[in-house]
Amino acid sequence: MSHQPDVQVGAVVRVTGGPFTDFTGPVLAVDHTRGRVQLPVDILGEVTRIDVPLSEVARSA
């Protein structure tokens, strides 16, 4: 079983893997059933909501 961080809505996280590596943003929603988290990120000046696996995020310091 992969490690899934304990993130909550509002916590700022950094994406640690996949095509959005190193993007950061506040958590908008957490789906523990699917193991996914949604957060807004700035891509070329546009704020875009992304959905990534919980295993690919870490709480930002």
N, C-alpha and C positions, 0 to 999 in steps of 0.2 A: 504494500500500500504506500502511495506517495504521500509525503508530508504536505499538509495544507495549512497555511498560516491562519491564525485566528484574527481575521480582519472584520471590522464593523463598518457600517454605513458612516461616512464622514471622515474616516481615517485616510490619511494620504499614503498612497502606496506607489512603488516603483515596479514596472514590469521588468522581469529578469530573464525572459526568454521569448522566442518567437519574433515575428516581424515588428513588434512594438517595443522591443528591448530598450530600456533606459527612459521610456516615457513615464511621467509621473502624473498623478491626479488624485482627487478625492473619490472615495468609493461611493457610488450612487446606489448600488444594489448588490446583494450577495445571494447566490442561489447554491446553498449547500447540497441540495439534492443532485444538481447537475455538476457541482464543483466548479462554478464559474463566478466571476465578479465583473461588474460593469463600472466603467469610469470614463470621464470626459478627458480627452487629450487634445492638444493644439497641434494640428497637422497643416503646415503651410498657411498659418493664419486663420484656419477654420477650426472651431471646436467640434470634435467628433466623438460620439459615444462609442466606446469599444467594449467588447465582451471577450474576456480572456480567462484561461484556466486559473483557478486558485493556486495551483502549484507553480505558476509563473509570475507571482507577485510577492513582494516583500514590503513590510511596513517601512516607510521612508523615515530616516532619522531627523 
